[in-house]
Amino acid sequence: MKKVISRFALTLSVILSAAEISRAQSEQAQVGFRFLENPVSAEAMGKAGSGVATMTSSNAIYWNPAGIGWIDKSLDLNVNYTVGIADINYLAPVVAVRLGNFGVLAFDGIIMDYGTFYGTRRADNSQGYVETGTFSPQSFAFGVGFSQKVSDHFSYGVHLKYAYQNLGSAYVSTAGTDVTDPNLQITSLKYSHGEPAFDVGAQYDFLFHGMRFGASLQNVSRQITYEQQAFLMPFAVNFGLTVDPLSFFMTDRQSAQNSFILSVESTHPRDFNESVHFGAEYTFAKILALRAGYMTGLDERGMTAGIGVSQNFAGSTLHVDYAFESFGVFGAVHYISFGATY
């Protein structure tokens, strides 16, 4: 028990130290590879993006890699699809495999679909530009995570990933001053880059009325440079806490079938103010889950709601989840997740 407490204290101290560094170095809008911030999992987004302390499926790799350590099945598979704003959609598959009593290994990815854009460049004509054809930006990340549950209370995890971004080509002048300059020379430069990063996290279950604590660091990377501007990936420090208030009034048998989990989580990104997420999830008979939540500190995003259905088949479990997120003037975002455990 002393070893567990010391490991938990060490992990938490590292995360807290990183939070202080992040707060001291906060730079508004000074990060890149922003697609890594896109939330994954209808289960988490149904309760306002509460996943740092609540997620214990393979989807936990996107929120807190320590969460996958609580998987007790041999295989946990999830496929997540998000219909985002401005026709920006993305797919995020993940599979986690239990390695006996040693730990859990996960393989994940996120693939963006930005659609098609029309390119132009300045020109000396009546319109002031000429068309350069269509292009489709590309962004994706693939990773591998490992988590070990070292006791009934505590787990830690690490997630290594490689992120790639191709923004297409841009036309820049190498000589001349303006499109009317006869000495003007224009060349095309490609803007693409790949970079590794990692996440680390911990979860602690108090084994008391659904109380769990989680903490994670996300997108730790070195500096990336485009032209003369250096930036980091979207580094963030996250903390979460849950409780099941209904369990205080239920027997152990009733609590095993029904639960009402309340969660509160805070996110401290490097390039924006802190946001706080409040979530609630009621599960009936381990079959139907109803979710709702609210996010504070964000410009357009706020209310979320969701539903999930789970069913056991000969020792395996299948589940489908859906979540809706209000996005202000941009409309709404829809999250769909399909999962199975064996």
FILO-227339 format. One line per field, with one value per residue (C-alpha): residue number from 1; residue in one letter; x, y, z. Coordinates in nm, 2 decimals, padded with zeros to 4 digits. Layout:
n: NUM; ...
res: A; ...
xx: X; ...
yy: Y; ...
zz: Z; ...
END
This chain:
n: 1; 2; 3; 4; 5; 6; 7; 8; 9; 10; 11; 12; 13; 14; 15; 16; 17; 18; 19; 20; 21; 22; 23; 24; 25; 26; 27; 28; 29; 30; 31; 32; 33; 34; 35; 36; 37; 38; 39; 40; 41; 42; 43; 44; 45; 46; 47; 48; 49; 50; 51; 52; 53; 54; 55; 56; 57; 58; 59; 60; 61; 62; 63; 64; 65; 66; 67; 68; 69; 70; 71; 72; 73; 74; 75; 76; 77; 78; 79; 80; 81; 82; 83; 84; 85; 86; 87; 88; 89; 90; 91; 92; 93; 94; 95; 96; 97; 98; 99; 100; 101; 102; 103; 104; 105; 106; 107; 108; 109; 110; 111; 112; 113; 114; 115; 116; 117; 118; 119; 120; 121; 122; 123; 124; 125; 126; 127; 128; 129; 130; 131; 132; 133; 134; 135; 136; 137; 138; 139; 140; 141; 142; 143; 144; 145; 146; 147; 148; 149; 150; 151; 152; 153; 154; 155; 156; 157; 158; 159; 160; 161; 162; 163; 164; 165; 166; 167; 168; 169; 170; 171; 172; 173; 174; 175; 176; 177; 178; 179; 180; 181; 182; 183; 184; 185; 186; 187; 188; 189; 190; 191; 192; 193; 194; 195; 196; 197; 198; 199; 200; 201; 202; 203; 204; 205; 206; 207; 208; 209; 210; 211; 212; 213; 214; 215; 216; 217; 218; 219; 220; 221; 222; 223; 224; 225; 226; 227; 228; 229; 230; 231; 232; 233; 234; 235; 236; 237; 238; 239; 240; 241; 242; 243; 244; 245; 246; 247; 248; 249; 250; 251; 252; 253; 254; 255; 256; 257; 258; 259; 260; 261; 262; 263; 264; 265; 266; 267; 268; 269; 270; 271; 272; 273; 274; 275; 276; 277; 278; 279; 280; 281; 282; 283; 284; 285; 286; 287; 288; 289; 290; 291; 292; 293; 294; 295; 296; 297; 298; 299; 300; 301; 302; 303; 304; 305; 306; 307; 308; 309; 310; 311; 312; 313; 314; 315; 316; 317; 318; 319; 320; 321; 322; 323; 324; 325; 326; 327; 328; 329; 330; 331; 332; 333; 334; 335; 336; 337; 338; 339; 340; 341; 342
res: M; K; K; V; I; S; R; F; A; L; T; L; S; V; I; L; S; A; A; E; I; S; R; A; Q; S; E; Q; A; Q; V; G; F; R; F; L; E; N; P; V; S; A; E; A; M; G; K; A; G; S; G; V; A; T; M; T; S; S; N; A; I; Y; W; N; P; A; G; I; G; W; I; D; K; S; L; D; L; N; V; N; Y; T; V; G; I; A; D; I; N; Y; L; A; P; V; V; A; V; R; L; G; N; F; G; V; L; A; F; D; G; I; I; M; D; Y; G; T; F; Y; G; T; R; R; A; D; N; S; Q; G; Y; V; E; T; G; T; F; S; P; Q; S; F; A; F; G; V; G; F; S; Q; K; V; S; D; H; F; S; Y; G; V; H; L; K; Y; A; Y; Q; N; L; G; S; A; Y; V; S; T; A; G; T; D; V; T; D; P; N; L; Q; I; T; S; L; K; Y; S; H; G; E; P; A; F; D; V; G; A; Q; Y; D; F; L; F; H; G; M; R; F; G; A; S; L; Q; N; V; S; R; Q; I; T; Y; E; Q; Q; A; F; L; M; P; F; A; V; N; F; G; L; T; V; D; P; L; S; F; F; M; T; D; R; Q; S; A; Q; N; S; F; I; L; S; V; E; S; T; H; P; R; D; F; N; E; S; V; H; F; G; A; E; Y; T; F; A; K; I; L; A; L; R; A; G; Y; M; T; G; L; D; E; R; G; M; T; A; G; I; G; V; S; Q; N; F; A; G; S; T; L; H; V; D; Y; A; F; E; S; F; G; V; F; G; A; V; H; Y; I; S; F; G; A; T; Y
xx: 00.00; 00.28; 00.43; 00.10; 00.06; 00.42; 00.37; 00.04; 00.20; 00.50; 00.27; 00.05; 00.35; 00.48; 00.15; 00.11; 00.45; 00.37; 00.05; 00.25; 00.49; 00.20; 00.03; 00.35; 00.42; 00.06; 00.06; -00.28; -00.32; 00.04; 00.00; -00.03; -00.17; -00.50; -00.68; -00.52; -00.76; -01.07; -01.27; -01.32; -01.60; -01.97; -01.97; -01.73; -01.89; -02.24; -02.13; -01.95; -01.61; -01.56; -01.31; -01.00; -01.15; -01.46; -01.33; -01.21; -01.26; -01.01; -01.14; -00.97; -00.65; -00.78; -00.84; -00.61; -00.40; -00.42; -00.79; -00.72; -00.55; -00.90; -01.01; -01.07; -01.15; -00.91; -01.00; -01.17; -01.25; -01.41; -01.48; -01.57; -01.70; -01.76; -01.97; -01.82; -01.88; -01.81; -01.82; -01.50; -01.54; -01.31; -01.27; -01.10; -01.05; -00.88; -00.82; -00.69; -00.54; -00.49; -00.14; -00.24; -00.16; 00.11; -00.10; -00.30; -00.17; -00.37; -00.33; -00.52; -00.56; -00.74; -00.80; -00.93; -01.16; -01.15; -01.32; -01.20; -01.08; -01.04; -00.69; -00.61; -00.31; -00.28; -00.25; -00.24; -00.58; -00.93; -01.02; -00.69; -00.64; -00.62; -00.74; -00.48; -00.71; -00.85; -00.67; -00.75; -00.55; -00.45; -00.41; -00.38; -00.22; -00.14; -00.03; 00.04; -00.04; 00.03; -00.13; -00.07; -00.31; -00.07; -00.35; -00.72; -00.69; -00.43; -00.33; -00.08; -00.04; 00.16; 00.06; 00.32; 00.19; 00.31; 00.11; 00.13; -00.02; -00.01; -00.16; -00.09; 00.11; 00.14; 00.27; 00.54; 00.75; 01.12; 01.18; 00.98; 00.76; 00.41; 00.20; 00.25; 00.63; 00.78; 01.06; 00.82; 00.90; 00.67; 00.74; 00.53; 00.63; 00.48; 00.38; 00.38; 00.53; 00.53; 00.62; 00.61; 00.44; 00.32; 00.05; 00.09; -00.17; -00.29; -00.62; -00.70; -01.02; -01.11; -01.35; -01.60; -01.93; -01.79; -01.52; -01.24; -00.96; -00.78; -00.50; -00.33; -00.08; -00.16; 00.04; 00.39; 00.61; 00.92; 00.89; 00.78; 00.88; 00.69; 00.87; 01.00; 00.73; 00.79; 00.51; 00.42; 00.14; -00.17; -00.03; -00.29; -00.31; -00.64; -00.79; -01.11; -01.32; -01.63; -01.89; -02.20; -02.45; -02.72; -02.49; -02.53; -02.89; -02.87; -02.76; -02.45; -02.67; -02.88; -02.56; -02.42; -02.71; -02.78; -02.55; -02.56; -02.21; -02.15; -01.82; -01.63; -01.31; -01.09; -00.87; -00.57; -00.45; -00.13; -00.30; -00.63; -00.81; -00.90; -01.24; -01.44; -01.67; -01.97; -02.12; -02.38; -02.45; -02.74; -02.71; -03.01; -02.96; -02.62; -02.81; -02.93; -02.72; -02.85; -02.59; -02.59; -02.33; -02.21; -01.88; -01.78; -01.50; -01.55; -01.67; -01.93; -01.95; -02.16; -02.44; -02.41; -02.64; -02.62; -02.75; -02.59; -02.71; -02.51; -02.59; -02.42; -02.39; -02.23; -01.96; -01.91; -02.05; -02.16; -02.25; -02.36; -02.34; -02.45; -02.39; -02.50; -02.30; -02.43; -02.18; -02.34; -02.35; -02.18; -02.48; -02.41; -02.16; -02.27; -02.07; -02.13; -01.93; -01.95; -01.77; -01.72; -01.54; -01.44
yy: 00.00; 00.24; 00.18; 00.26; 00.58; 00.68; 00.61; 00.81; 01.10; 01.10; 01.10; 01.37; 01.59; 01.57; 01.67; 01.95; 02.08; 02.07; 02.26; 02.54; 02.56; 02.56; 02.85; 03.05; 03.00; 03.04; 03.21; 03.28; 03.11; 02.99; 02.62; 02.41; 02.07; 02.18; 01.87; 01.68; 01.87; 01.73; 01.53; 01.16; 00.93; 00.99; 00.85; 01.12; 01.40; 01.32; 01.43; 01.75; 01.59; 01.43; 01.15; 01.21; 01.03; 00.85; 00.66; 00.30; 00.16; 00.17; 00.53; 00.64; 00.66; 00.99; 01.14; 00.97; 00.67; 00.54; 00.46; 00.16; -00.02; -00.09; -00.30; -00.65; -00.82; -00.97; -00.72; -00.38; -00.22; 00.12; 00.31; 00.68; 00.91; 01.28; 01.51; 01.84; 02.21; 02.34; 01.99; 01.90; 01.53; 01.28; 00.91; 00.77; 00.39; 00.22; -00.13; -00.24; -00.58; -00.71; -00.86; -01.09; -00.94; -00.72; -00.44; -00.33; -00.22; 00.00; 00.11; 00.42; 00.68; 00.99; 01.08; 01.42; 01.50; 01.87; 01.84; 02.02; 02.37; 02.60; 02.76; 03.11; 03.34; 03.71; 03.81; 04.13; 04.10; 04.25; 04.00; 04.04; 03.67; 03.34; 03.00; 02.73; 02.43; 02.23; 02.08; 01.88; 01.94; 01.62; 01.56; 01.24; 01.08; 00.72; 00.60; 00.32; 00.33; 00.12; 00.12; -00.09; -00.12; -00.17; -00.22; -00.21; 00.16; 00.30; 00.29; 00.49; 00.51; 00.66; 00.72; 00.77; 00.91; 01.05; 01.34; 01.45; 01.76; 01.86; 02.20; 02.19; 02.44; 02.82; 03.06; 03.30; 03.56; 03.52; 03.84; 04.16; 04.36; 04.33; 04.15; 04.45; 04.42; 04.28; 04.13; 03.93; 03.57; 03.32; 02.98; 02.71; 02.58; 02.27; 02.30; 01.95; 01.82; 01.52; 01.51; 01.27; 01.36; 01.18; 01.18; 01.06; 01.01; 00.85; 00.73; 00.66; 00.48; 00.54; 00.23; 00.45; 00.55; 00.59; 00.84; 00.84; 01.09; 01.13; 01.35; 01.37; 01.56; 01.57; 01.65; 01.70; 01.78; 01.98; 02.30; 02.30; 02.57; 02.68; 02.96; 03.17; 03.09; 02.83; 02.67; 02.36; 02.11; 02.18; 02.09; 02.06; 01.96; 01.79; 01.69; 01.51; 01.38; 01.16; 01.05; 00.84; 01.01; 00.74; 00.47; 00.63; 00.53; 00.19; -00.15; -00.30; -00.52; -00.22; -00.01; -00.29; -00.25; 00.12; 00.42; 00.80; 00.93; 01.30; 01.44; 01.76; 01.81; 02.11; 02.16; 02.39; 02.44; 02.62; 02.87; 02.94; 03.00; 02.72; 02.55; 02.34; 02.05; 01.93; 01.59; 01.35; 00.99; 00.77; 00.40; 00.17; -00.21; -00.18; -00.15; 00.21; 00.52; 00.88; 01.16; 01.54; 01.80; 02.16; 02.32; 02.66; 02.90; 02.83; 03.08; 02.89; 02.54; 02.47; 02.21; 01.85; 01.54; 01.18; 00.83; 00.48; 00.13; -00.18; -00.55; -00.87; -01.17; -01.49; -01.32; -01.03; -00.68; -00.45; -00.09; 00.21; 00.57; 00.90; 01.26; 01.60; 01.92; 02.27; 02.48; 02.83; 03.01; 02.71; 02.48; 02.14; 01.86; 01.49; 01.21; 00.84; 00.55; 00.17; -00.06; -00.43; -00.62; -00.99
zz: 00.00; 00.08; -00.27; -00.43; -00.24; -00.32; -00.69; -00.69; -00.51; -00.75; -01.06; -00.92; -00.82; -01.18; -01.32; -01.08; -01.16; -01.53; -01.46; -01.29; -01.59; -01.83; -01.64; -01.63; -02.01; -02.13; -02.48; -02.64; -02.98; -02.98; -03.05; -03.36; -03.46; -03.30; -03.43; -03.14; -02.91; -03.08; -02.83; -02.90; -02.76; -02.74; -02.39; -02.26; -02.46; -02.34; -02.00; -02.12; -02.21; -01.87; -01.94; -01.73; -01.42; -01.57; -01.87; -01.82; -02.17; -02.46; -02.54; -02.22; -02.43; -02.57; -02.22; -01.97; -02.07; -01.71; -01.77; -02.00; -01.71; -01.56; -01.86; -01.74; -02.07; -02.32; -02.59; -02.59; -02.93; -03.01; -03.33; -03.29; -03.56; -03.51; -03.74; -03.66; -03.75; -04.10; -04.25; -04.06; -03.95; -03.80; -03.73; -03.43; -03.39; -03.09; -02.97; -02.63; -02.54; -02.19; -02.14; -01.86; -01.52; -01.66; -01.80; -02.10; -02.44; -02.68; -03.04; -03.15; -03.42; -03.53; -03.89; -03.99; -04.29; -04.38; -04.71; -05.03; -05.05; -05.35; -05.39; -05.52; -05.54; -05.62; -05.98; -06.19; -06.35; -06.30; -06.03; -05.84; -05.82; -06.02; -05.92; -05.84; -05.82; -05.53; -05.23; -04.92; -04.60; -04.42; -04.04; -03.86; -03.55; -03.46; -03.12; -02.88; -02.51; -02.20; -01.86; -01.55; -01.26; -00.97; -00.71; -00.66; -00.62; -00.86; -01.22; -01.43; -01.81; -02.09; -02.45; -02.73; -03.06; -03.40; -03.54; -03.90; -04.07; -04.44; -04.50; -04.88; -05.07; -05.06; -05.32; -05.20; -05.38; -05.40; -05.59; -05.67; -05.45; -05.59; -05.86; -06.09; -06.06; -06.38; -06.17; -05.96; -05.92; -05.74; -05.61; -05.44; -05.10; -04.93; -04.56; -04.40; -04.08; -03.86; -03.49; -03.19; -02.87; -02.55; -02.28; -01.92; -01.65; -01.33; -01.18; -00.82; -00.71; -00.35; -00.36; -00.17; -00.33; -00.68; -00.59; -00.84; -00.91; -01.24; -01.37; -01.71; -01.92; -02.29; -02.60; -02.45; -02.75; -02.86; -03.05; -03.42; -03.66; -03.97; -04.15; -03.86; -03.61; -03.34; -03.15; -02.95; -02.98; -02.77; -02.43; -02.15; -01.79; -01.67; -01.34; -01.26; -00.97; -00.96; -00.70; -00.70; -00.46; -00.51; -00.36; -00.02; -00.02; -00.20; -00.10; -00.27; -00.49; -00.61; -00.67; -00.89; -01.13; -01.12; -01.07; -01.09; -01.15; -01.11; -01.24; -01.24; -01.44; -01.52; -01.82; -01.82; -02.19; -02.27; -02.51; -02.35; -02.02; -01.78; -01.85; -01.61; -01.72; -01.51; -01.61; -01.50; -01.61; -01.49; -01.58; -01.54; -01.52; -01.69; -02.02; -02.06; -01.99; -01.99; -01.99; -01.97; -01.89; -01.92; -02.00; -01.87; -01.98; -02.36; -02.62; -02.81; -02.65; -02.34; -02.31; -02.40; -02.38; -02.48; -02.45; -02.45; -02.49; -02.38; -02.42; -02.32; -02.56; -02.44; -02.23; -02.47; -02.45; -02.74; -02.69; -02.90; -02.78; -02.91; -02.79; -02.89; -02.83; -02.87; -03.06; -03.05; -03.39; -03.55; -03.48; -03.33; -03.32; -03.32; -03.17; -03.25; -03.09; -03.14; -02.91; -02.82; -02.55; -02.56
END
